[in-house]
Amino acid sequence: MVDGTGKRAIVFGASGGIGGAVAARLRRSGNYGVLAGSRSGRADFHFDLTDESSIARSAQQVGSGKPIDFVFIATGLLHRDDGITPEKSWRALDPAHTAEVLRVNTIGPALVAKHFLPLLRTDRRAVFAALSARVGSIADNRLGGWHSYRASKAALNMLMKTFAIELTRRNPQSIVAALHPGTVDTGLSRPFQRSVAAAGLLTPEESAAALLKVIDGLKPEDSGGLFGWDGVRIPF
């Protein structure tokens, strides 16, 4: 699927609040032909971040035809009904839960990169972006806790930096960016919103608009960085 400009965008996690809002906004812009993927439900393609074969199939399915201009990964795991929840102390660490958080937040996006970075165009600007989190910043960690989630996002940030270095050798105009979406009114953050002032809580549409504006403003020399929804670069 392409639009009149020939540009193609792929959105992972389009069934979620931010991913769905990003896909919808890209479609409304008319600047991209958009293919939206999710684990379940209605989507242009289906994938499972914990199953590399499904990601490989997605790449084969959507990678045919013209190269891809923009890949956006809007997936993430903070808590789940099976007992996964942010740890308040090291005493709460559970190896199985930590492994699952890393599998979804770090290894999954890395596998998307493995199969989709080669599909990005090399003759002009191309962007590979993934949702990270400010709490994944080691330099900005002043409260502790949330060990598994912080570690998974810190590792993701490092992966994005290394992908940026490698990708620039193929395309000096390419950009790889990790993004902090703000505190967004979605299922991921809902149990933790009580301490957030109403004015500081973003709708998925507000976050998507802000993130796409940030991406539009990034230059090749910004590649590999972590950026907040407000455009401010966050230290690793």
Backbone bond lengths (Angstrom), bond angles and torsions (degrees), N, CA, C in turn:
res aa  C-N    CA-C-N  psi(-1)  N-CA   C-N-CA  omega(-1)  CA-C   N-CA-C  phi
1 M - - - 1.466 - - 1.524 109.03 -
2 V 1.331 116.45 127.41 1.463 121.83 177.09 1.520 108.71 -134.40
3 D 1.339 116.32 161.56 1.459 119.59 175.06 1.522 107.50 -103.96
4 G 1.327 115.62 -169.33 1.456 120.11 -177.39 1.508 114.06 -62.71
5 T 1.329 116.95 -24.89 1.460 120.62 179.92 1.523 111.93 -86.42
6 G 1.316 116.75 -10.17 1.454 120.23 -177.39 1.503 113.96 82.98
7 K 1.321 118.89 5.71 1.457 121.99 -178.75 1.528 110.46 -85.48
8 R 1.340 115.05 144.08 1.461 121.01 -179.62 1.516 109.46 -127.18
9 A 1.339 115.74 137.32 1.461 122.21 177.50 1.524 109.10 -125.50
10 I 1.334 116.15 139.82 1.451 122.95 177.82 1.522 107.82 -120.10
11 V 1.329 117.08 126.55 1.463 121.85 -179.33 1.521 109.03 -117.16
12 F 1.329 116.43 120.71 1.456 122.37 174.48 1.533 109.05 -95.99
13 G 1.328 116.51 134.29 1.456 120.47 -179.68 1.518 112.53 86.52
14 A 1.323 116.70 33.60 1.466 120.91 -175.56 1.519 113.22 -72.93
15 S 1.339 118.22 -10.69 1.462 119.38 177.21 1.522 111.48 -83.37
16 G 1.327 117.65 -11.07 1.458 121.85 176.61 1.515 111.56 -84.78
17 G 1.331 115.58 170.78 1.450 119.91 -175.93 1.513 113.53 -61.98
18 I 1.329 117.66 -52.65 1.464 120.52 -177.02 1.524 110.70 -71.57
19 G 1.327 117.17 -45.57 1.453 120.03 179.74 1.510 112.59 -59.91
20 G 1.337 116.34 -42.62 1.454 119.70 178.05 1.516 112.17 -63.82
21 A 1.328 116.01 -39.79 1.467 120.24 -179.92 1.526 111.13 -68.78
22 V 1.331 117.14 -37.73 1.465 120.38 177.38 1.525 110.24 -64.36
23 A 1.337 116.92 -47.46 1.464 120.35 179.74 1.524 111.14 -59.98
24 A 1.341 116.89 -43.90 1.457 120.52 -179.40 1.526 111.33 -64.52
25 R 1.309 116.69 -41.35 1.459 119.96 -178.70 1.529 111.39 -68.00
26 L 1.325 116.51 -39.46 1.459 119.51 176.94 1.523 111.01 -62.69
27 R 1.317 115.82 -40.47 1.471 118.96 179.24 1.523 111.03 -64.95
28 R 1.334 116.53 -43.07 1.468 119.86 -179.29 1.520 111.81 -64.92
29 S 1.329 116.35 -29.66 1.461 119.04 -178.15 1.520 112.53 -66.38
30 G 1.311 116.32 -27.37 1.453 119.89 -177.46 1.514 113.85 75.11
31 N 1.328 116.87 5.57 1.462 120.58 -177.89 1.514 113.28 -88.88
32 Y 1.324 116.72 -14.71 1.459 120.68 -176.25 1.524 110.76 -138.32
33 G 1.316 114.65 148.99 1.441 120.04 158.63 1.514 106.71 -86.44
34 V 1.330 117.92 126.37 1.463 121.89 -169.80 1.521 110.75 -112.12
35 L 1.318 116.37 132.33 1.446 122.83 170.06 1.522 107.44 -116.10
36 A 1.316 116.43 120.76 1.458 122.21 -174.71 1.518 110.02 -108.80
37 G 1.337 116.11 132.60 1.455 120.91 -178.78 1.510 112.52 -118.64
38 S 1.326 116.43 150.23 1.456 121.33 176.16 1.518 108.60 -149.38
39 R 1.324 114.86 169.22 1.458 119.36 179.00 1.522 110.77 -76.44
40 S 1.317 116.26 -32.42 1.463 120.62 -179.40 1.520 108.63 -149.59
41 G 1.314 116.24 170.66 1.454 120.72 178.61 1.515 111.90 82.95
42 R 1.314 115.97 -171.44 1.453 121.74 -178.14 1.521 109.96 -72.37
43 A 1.321 115.82 130.37 1.457 120.72 -178.79 1.525 108.64 -165.62
44 D 1.324 115.75 162.08 1.461 120.46 175.88 1.526 110.93 -74.94
45 F 1.330 116.28 -27.74 1.460 120.93 174.74 1.518 108.52 -152.78
46 H 1.321 116.46 158.12 1.461 121.64 -179.14 1.526 110.12 -118.42
47 F 1.314 115.76 146.41 1.451 121.43 -179.21 1.520 108.97 -151.79
48 D 1.325 115.15 162.51 1.458 122.79 175.01 1.524 106.03 -133.65
49 L 1.323 116.57 117.40 1.460 120.10 -176.61 1.517 113.19 -60.54
50 T 1.318 117.07 -23.00 1.470 119.96 -179.49 1.528 112.32 -91.14
51 D 1.335 116.94 6.07 1.466 121.44 -178.49 1.527 108.29 -130.70
52 E 1.334 116.30 100.79 1.467 119.42 -176.60 1.522 112.23 -59.75
53 S 1.315 117.47 -33.85 1.468 118.86 -178.16 1.523 111.34 -62.12
54 S 1.343 117.56 -33.28 1.462 119.91 179.23 1.527 110.63 -71.08
55 I 1.333 116.76 -33.44 1.466 120.31 176.86 1.525 110.10 -69.87
56 A 1.315 115.93 -40.70 1.468 120.21 177.17 1.519 110.91 -61.92
57 R 1.336 116.82 -41.50 1.469 119.78 177.92 1.520 110.92 -64.11
58 S 1.327 116.02 -38.99 1.465 119.54 178.28 1.523 110.60 -61.51
59 A 1.328 116.33 -41.44 1.462 120.16 179.11 1.522 110.89 -62.80
60 Q 1.319 116.73 -40.38 1.464 120.14 177.96 1.521 110.76 -67.27
61 Q 1.343 116.10 -37.06 1.457 120.79 -176.74 1.513 112.20 -70.19
62 V 1.328 117.12 -46.66 1.470 119.75 -173.71 1.518 112.19 -99.39
63 G 1.333 117.46 -8.90 1.453 119.50 -175.55 1.511 114.51 -85.91
64 S 1.313 117.50 -5.15 1.456 119.80 179.22 1.526 109.73 -73.46
65 G 1.305 116.00 153.88 1.461 119.55 179.93 1.510 111.63 88.18
66 K 1.322 116.07 -142.80 1.457 120.67 -175.08 1.523 111.31 -72.79
67 P 1.342 116.58 156.55 1.464 119.88 178.42 1.522 111.85 -61.98
68 I 1.325 115.27 165.24 1.463 122.13 -178.40 1.524 109.37 -96.35
69 D 1.335 115.93 138.77 1.464 121.80 -179.83 1.524 113.03 -96.86
70 F 1.323 117.33 -27.45 1.463 119.71 -170.25 1.521 109.22 -150.98
71 V 1.330 116.25 125.00 1.463 122.33 171.81 1.519 107.62 -119.03
72 F 1.326 116.30 129.07 1.465 122.22 -179.27 1.518 108.38 -126.41
73 I 1.341 117.04 121.65 1.469 122.18 179.92 1.525 108.56 -106.32
74 A 1.323 116.19 115.64 1.466 121.23 -175.42 1.523 111.52 -116.51
75 T 1.313 116.44 32.21 1.461 120.99 -178.21 1.527 110.52 -95.67
76 G 1.322 116.28 164.67 1.460 119.15 176.78 1.520 111.55 173.51
77 L 1.335 115.14 154.25 1.467 122.11 178.26 1.520 109.09 -133.00
78 L 1.331 116.09 119.87 1.458 122.76 175.48 1.523 110.65 -115.67
79 H 1.308 116.35 -40.04 1.472 121.07 179.64 1.513 108.50 -150.79
80 R 1.335 116.07 160.79 1.455 121.45 -179.56 1.513 109.33 -156.28
81 D 1.318 115.84 158.69 1.467 120.67 -174.73 1.528 113.47 -66.63
82 D 1.330 117.90 -15.62 1.467 119.73 -179.10 1.521 112.65 -83.71
83 G 1.328 117.31 11.35 1.449 120.60 175.27 1.512 115.02 109.76
84 I 1.326 117.63 -8.68 1.458 120.01 177.31 1.523 108.82 -70.38
85 T 1.313 116.56 125.18 1.456 121.89 179.49 1.525 107.89 -156.40
86 P 1.328 118.47 153.89 1.473 119.58 179.61 1.522 111.61 -59.50
87 E 1.321 116.54 132.46 1.461 121.17 -178.44 1.531 110.24 -77.78
88 K 1.324 115.75 135.10 1.461 120.26 174.48 1.526 111.48 -87.05
89 S 1.325 116.47 -16.91 1.457 121.26 -177.87 1.520 109.08 -150.22
90 W 1.337 116.70 158.77 1.460 119.72 175.00 1.515 112.02 -61.02
91 R 1.344 117.16 -22.52 1.467 120.63 179.55 1.514 112.02 -66.03
92 A 1.320 116.89 -19.63 1.465 120.78 -178.52 1.523 113.30 -90.58
93 L 1.317 117.40 -1.42 1.461 119.66 -178.02 1.528 111.35 -62.18
94 D 1.319 115.18 133.33 1.458 122.96 177.43 1.523 106.89 -127.21
95 P 1.327 118.75 120.51 1.465 120.00 -173.52 1.523 113.67 -59.70
96 A 1.323 116.96 -36.56 1.466 119.52 -179.61 1.528 110.50 -68.24
97 H 1.340 116.57 -40.82 1.464 120.09 179.01 1.525 111.20 -66.94
98 T 1.335 116.04 -42.25 1.464 119.83 178.39 1.528 110.64 -61.19
99 A 1.329 116.20 -43.01 1.462 120.16 179.91 1.522 111.04 -62.39
100 E 1.337 117.60 -38.85 1.462 120.82 -179.44 1.525 110.86 -68.87
101 V 1.327 117.51 -41.30 1.462 120.51 178.45 1.531 110.25 -62.22
102 L 1.328 116.50 -43.03 1.461 120.14 177.22 1.530 111.37 -66.29
103 R 1.311 116.55 -37.10 1.458 120.75 -179.83 1.524 110.84 -61.37
104 V 1.333 116.84 -41.89 1.464 120.76 -177.43 1.526 111.82 -82.08
105 N 1.334 116.83 -46.26 1.467 120.20 -170.85 1.519 114.17 -84.18
106 T 1.326 117.19 -23.54 1.463 120.07 -174.75 1.524 111.83 -117.63
107 I 1.329 116.36 -57.40 1.458 119.72 -175.09 1.520 110.75 -68.27
108 G 1.329 117.81 -40.47 1.468 120.93 179.91 1.516 112.65 -57.09
109 P 1.347 118.58 -56.61 1.469 119.09 176.94 1.521 113.24 -58.98
110 A 1.342 117.62 -33.77 1.467 120.37 177.61 1.529 110.70 -62.68
111 L 1.329 116.76 -38.49 1.462 120.17 178.92 1.530 111.07 -71.28
112 V 1.331 116.70 -34.15 1.468 119.14 173.07 1.521 109.31 -60.82
113 A 1.332 116.48 -44.18 1.461 120.19 177.92 1.527 110.93 -60.44
114 K 1.318 116.64 -43.48 1.468 120.81 -179.16 1.521 111.45 -54.57
115 H 1.325 116.37 -41.26 1.465 120.03 -173.92 1.525 113.80 -96.19
116 F 1.343 118.04 -19.45 1.463 119.16 -175.52 1.523 114.47 -109.52
117 L 1.327 119.04 -23.15 1.463 118.53 175.54 1.535 111.18 -59.01
118 P 1.332 119.59 -38.58 1.471 118.55 178.31 1.527 113.62 -65.69
119 L 1.346 116.86 -16.20 1.461 120.25 -178.22 1.523 112.84 -90.27
120 L 1.338 116.74 -10.13 1.458 119.44 179.67 1.525 110.00 -68.27
121 R 1.309 114.93 144.62 1.451 119.39 -179.84 1.519 110.08 -66.50
122 T 1.304 116.42 154.77 1.459 121.73 -176.77 1.522 113.36 -118.00
123 D 1.334 117.24 -0.57 1.465 119.86 -174.50 1.521 113.53 -101.24
124 R 1.358 117.10 -4.43 1.455 120.34 177.67 1.530 108.35 -161.75
125 R 1.317 116.57 -175.68 1.465 121.73 -176.55 1.531 111.24 -53.78
126 A 1.328 115.21 132.12 1.457 121.72 175.46 1.522 107.38 -140.42
127 V 1.340 116.34 143.88 1.463 120.98 -173.17 1.521 110.45 -127.44
128 F 1.327 115.38 134.21 1.462 122.78 171.52 1.524 106.37 -122.78
129 A 1.332 117.43 114.25 1.465 121.67 -174.28 1.521 109.90 -129.43
130 A 1.335 115.43 147.22 1.457 120.84 179.02 1.519 109.76 -141.72
131 L 1.325 115.87 143.59 1.452 120.10 175.40 1.516 109.93 -69.79
132 S 1.314 116.16 126.87 1.447 122.52 173.03 1.531 106.50 -118.02
133 A 1.325 117.73 -141.81 1.462 120.75 179.20 1.520 109.38 -164.36
134 R 1.323 115.14 147.15 1.461 119.19 176.87 1.529 111.07 -60.32
135 V 1.336 117.13 -33.26 1.466 119.51 -179.08 1.521 112.01 -67.76
136 G 1.340 117.60 -8.77 1.446 120.97 174.30 1.516 113.27 -83.66
137 S 1.326 117.03 -2.76 1.458 121.14 177.22 1.521 109.52 -80.31
138 I 1.327 117.12 119.61 1.464 121.10 177.39 1.521 109.91 -66.46
139 A 1.321 117.21 -41.19 1.460 121.39 -178.05 1.521 112.24 -66.10
140 D 1.339 116.58 -27.51 1.462 120.67 -174.85 1.528 112.89 -96.82
141 N 1.339 116.63 2.82 1.466 120.50 -176.07 1.533 109.95 -80.87
142 R 1.329 115.74 105.89 1.457 121.15 -179.47 1.528 113.11 -117.62
143 L 1.329 116.82 -6.84 1.460 120.27 -175.16 1.521 113.55 -111.49
144 G 1.326 117.55 -20.95 1.454 120.06 -175.81 1.516 111.85 71.65
145 G 1.329 116.61 -166.96 1.457 120.08 -179.71 1.523 112.40 70.97
146 W 1.324 114.89 -179.35 1.460 121.98 178.83 1.535 109.75 52.01
147 H 1.323 116.30 43.62 1.457 121.46 -168.15 1.525 113.53 -57.82
148 S 1.313 116.81 -51.04 1.465 119.80 -175.50 1.522 111.54 -67.00
149 Y 1.324 116.64 -43.62 1.463 119.88 -178.61 1.524 110.51 -65.68
150 R 1.336 116.56 -44.85 1.468 119.67 178.10 1.526 110.97 -59.31
151 A 1.328 115.58 -46.16 1.459 119.71 -178.16 1.527 111.66 -63.44
152 S 1.326 116.92 -39.93 1.463 120.21 -178.79 1.517 111.30 -65.35
153 K 1.329 116.96 -38.31 1.458 120.07 -179.57 1.523 111.68 -77.55
154 A 1.337 117.31 -34.85 1.469 119.62 175.22 1.528 109.88 -62.34
155 A 1.325 116.47 -41.90 1.465 120.28 177.99 1.527 110.94 -65.59
156 L 1.326 116.67 -39.36 1.461 120.03 177.14 1.532 110.42 -61.45
157 N 1.328 116.70 -42.49 1.462 119.80 179.32 1.524 111.07 -59.23
158 M 1.327 116.92 -42.48 1.464 120.14 178.53 1.521 111.35 -64.72
159 L 1.331 116.67 -41.68 1.457 119.53 177.17 1.522 111.44 -59.68
160 M 1.327 116.90 -43.24 1.460 120.19 -179.24 1.525 110.73 -63.60
161 K 1.327 116.50 -36.82 1.463 119.92 176.72 1.520 110.66 -63.66
162 T 1.325 117.36 -45.58 1.462 119.80 -178.61 1.527 111.34 -69.38
163 F 1.342 117.42 -35.94 1.464 119.69 175.33 1.524 110.38 -61.97
164 A 1.323 116.78 -39.40 1.462 120.96 -179.68 1.517 111.04 -60.44
165 I 1.332 116.63 -43.20 1.463 120.90 -179.65 1.520 110.40 -62.56
166 E 1.325 116.04 -43.83 1.460 120.10 -178.53 1.524 111.65 -70.33
167 L 1.335 116.32 -41.33 1.462 119.52 -175.99 1.523 112.42 -67.88
168 T 1.326 117.13 -33.01 1.462 119.14 -177.99 1.527 111.87 -64.81
169 R 1.324 116.72 -21.32 1.467 119.81 176.38 1.524 111.17 -70.63
170 R 1.324 116.66 -28.24 1.464 121.13 177.73 1.512 111.04 -86.33
171 N 1.338 115.62 -34.79 1.464 120.36 -176.63 1.522 109.35 -149.13
172 P 1.319 118.32 102.39 1.462 121.18 -179.29 1.527 113.60 -61.85
173 Q 1.340 117.05 -15.78 1.460 120.80 179.37 1.526 112.79 -91.77
174 S 1.311 117.21 1.83 1.464 120.81 -176.03 1.521 111.57 -77.30
175 I 1.343 115.25 157.42 1.464 122.10 178.79 1.521 108.48 -137.23
176 V 1.325 115.72 129.66 1.458 122.75 171.85 1.523 106.98 -116.07
177 A 1.328 117.45 129.04 1.461 119.89 -175.18 1.517 111.56 -140.23
178 A 1.338 115.51 133.66 1.459 122.33 168.46 1.526 106.90 -95.78
179 L 1.323 116.90 139.68 1.466 120.62 -170.19 1.526 111.84 -129.81
180 H 1.325 115.40 133.09 1.468 121.53 171.60 1.525 107.26 -96.46
181 P 1.340 118.27 117.26 1.469 120.31 -172.33 1.521 114.94 -83.00
182 G 1.348 117.91 -0.53 1.459 120.07 -170.80 1.516 109.52 84.92
183 T 1.321 116.67 -179.38 1.462 120.66 174.23 1.523 107.47 -86.82
184 V 1.304 116.18 112.37 1.463 122.05 -170.34 1.526 109.40 -112.82
185 D 1.301 116.28 141.61 1.460 121.82 -177.93 1.526 110.10 -75.85
186 T 1.328 115.28 78.50 1.458 122.18 177.20 1.524 108.60 -132.29
187 G 1.319 115.70 174.67 1.449 119.81 179.50 1.517 113.08 -61.53
188 L 1.334 117.34 -28.22 1.456 120.12 -178.55 1.525 111.70 -65.05
189 S 1.332 116.94 -40.52 1.465 119.80 -175.17 1.526 113.96 -99.88
190 R 1.323 117.77 -9.50 1.464 120.47 -170.59 1.529 114.45 -54.51
191 P 1.342 119.95 -41.81 1.474 118.25 -179.37 1.528 113.76 -69.12
192 F 1.340 117.29 -8.72 1.464 120.31 -172.98 1.524 112.25 -120.58
193 Q 1.333 116.83 21.91 1.461 120.48 -174.19 1.522 114.20 -91.89
194 R 1.331 118.12 -6.47 1.461 119.27 -174.02 1.526 112.92 -62.92
195 S 1.327 116.27 -29.39 1.462 119.23 -179.12 1.523 112.97 -89.59
196 V 1.336 116.73 2.98 1.461 120.80 -177.99 1.524 109.43 -100.87
197 A 1.320 116.84 125.34 1.461 120.84 176.73 1.520 109.39 -63.77
198 A 1.336 115.58 147.17 1.459 120.39 -177.19 1.526 111.22 -55.15
199 A 1.319 116.20 -37.03 1.463 120.15 -178.19 1.527 111.49 -68.52
200 G 1.331 117.32 -20.81 1.459 120.72 -178.73 1.509 114.15 -94.84
201 L 1.341 117.09 -1.00 1.457 121.40 -179.10 1.527 109.13 -96.33
202 L 1.318 116.52 121.04 1.458 121.65 -177.71 1.525 110.84 -93.91
203 T 1.313 116.19 147.40 1.454 119.85 168.07 1.527 107.95 -78.33
204 P 1.331 117.63 159.09 1.467 118.47 176.23 1.522 112.61 -56.06
205 E 1.320 116.90 -36.87 1.462 120.64 -179.82 1.523 111.15 -66.83
206 E 1.326 117.04 -39.99 1.460 120.15 178.32 1.524 110.80 -65.52
207 S 1.312 116.69 -43.70 1.454 120.63 179.48 1.521 110.89 -64.02
208 A 1.338 117.04 -45.04 1.463 120.72 -179.94 1.525 111.27 -59.95
209 A 1.324 116.17 -44.66 1.469 120.06 179.72 1.522 110.80 -61.39
210 A 1.335 115.98 -42.93 1.458 120.24 -178.70 1.528 110.93 -67.22
211 L 1.324 117.30 -43.49 1.461 120.57 -178.89 1.522 111.79 -64.25
212 L 1.320 117.29 -41.86 1.459 119.85 179.43 1.525 111.01 -67.59
213 K 1.325 116.93 -32.65 1.468 119.88 174.95 1.527 110.34 -65.76
214 V 1.335 116.52 -41.99 1.463 120.20 177.19 1.524 110.29 -60.36
215 I 1.330 116.31 -47.83 1.462 120.49 -179.29 1.521 110.98 -59.55
216 D 1.326 116.64 -42.91 1.466 120.01 179.91 1.526 111.87 -59.40
217 G 1.337 116.68 -29.18 1.448 120.42 -177.17 1.518 114.98 -90.15
218 L 1.320 117.69 -6.39 1.460 120.64 -177.88 1.523 111.31 -74.54
219 K 1.317 114.64 145.32 1.465 122.41 178.00 1.529 108.89 -114.76
220 P 1.326 117.76 162.76 1.469 119.86 -179.30 1.523 113.45 -53.69
221 E 1.326 117.64 -33.14 1.461 118.99 179.28 1.530 112.78 -70.28
222 D 1.340 117.60 -12.77 1.465 121.87 176.19 1.525 112.23 -86.02
223 S 1.319 116.75 -9.36 1.458 120.67 -172.98 1.519 111.35 -59.03
224 G 1.324 115.25 136.50 1.449 122.00 -179.86 1.513 114.35 96.00
225 G 1.342 117.54 -2.38 1.453 120.92 -176.87 1.509 114.14 -90.93
226 L 1.328 114.55 168.00 1.468 123.68 174.26 1.522 107.26 -108.93
227 F 1.332 117.24 124.27 1.456 121.71 -174.54 1.524 110.59 -127.39
228 G 1.322 115.65 139.66 1.447 121.02 175.56 1.507 111.59 -81.03
229 W 1.331 115.58 165.23 1.459 120.74 -179.92 1.529 111.41 -61.74
230 D 1.340 116.59 -20.73 1.451 120.90 177.87 1.521 113.16 -87.42
231 G 1.327 117.31 3.39 1.441 121.61 177.09 1.517 115.51 90.45
232 V 1.348 116.71 -5.43 1.458 120.34 -178.11 1.530 110.14 -80.17
233 R 1.334 115.87 133.90 1.463 119.87 177.85 1.525 109.14 -74.79
234 I 1.327 116.54 131.23 1.466 122.80 -178.24 1.529 107.79 -102.36
235 P 1.330 117.61 131.43 1.461 118.92 179.54 1.519 111.55 -68.21
236 F 1.334 115.74 149.23 1.456 120.24 176.72 1.526 110.53 -71.97
